[in-house]
Amino acid sequence: MRSTTTGMMTLCAAAAAVLLTGCGSDAPKPAADAGKPATSQGAAPASSAPPAKTGRVTHEVTLEVGGTGKTAIMYSGLDSGFEQQTLPWKKSGTAELTAAEQKVGYLVNAIPGTITGPDGMLVWPPCSIKVDGKVVAENDGKTAKGCSYVIKN
């Protein structure tokens, strides 16, 4: 049993050494184009072109939660937080989307906790999200989903 374990450890060490040896090579990479000088691995070729613009786009966003009383609200997209708030609650600001966020989307949300309704039962407060003055998501307070919206350009 001892020789089997020792043999397996030796085999694993030898396999690791072979794999690691193949990871790095001092041999130069062939140039992609014979007319151009080879660049070092990972380095971008020098360019005389001006840097690309950031391509950022801004949107005015407003998160709102209605109702009365106090509840914890989780929000994101305009900073982020999870805080006890007095209702009605409103947070406005500017969301600045990078080029990547314009393609995959930029999540904004407001998810309130429950409040005590007029009949003494716990209920979800209504919420809404406006982007550039237009209501893009709202919840009438009858479900627990809160309000979420993905901004894309």
Secondary structure, 3 states (H helix, E strand, C coil): CHHHHHHHHHHHHHHHHHHHHCCCCCCCCCCCCCCCCCCCCCCCCCCCCCCCCCCCEEEEEEEEEEEEEEEEEEEECCCEEEEEEEEEEEEEEEEEECHHHHHHCEEEEEEECCEECCCCCEECCCEEEEECCEEEEEECCCCCCCEEEEECC
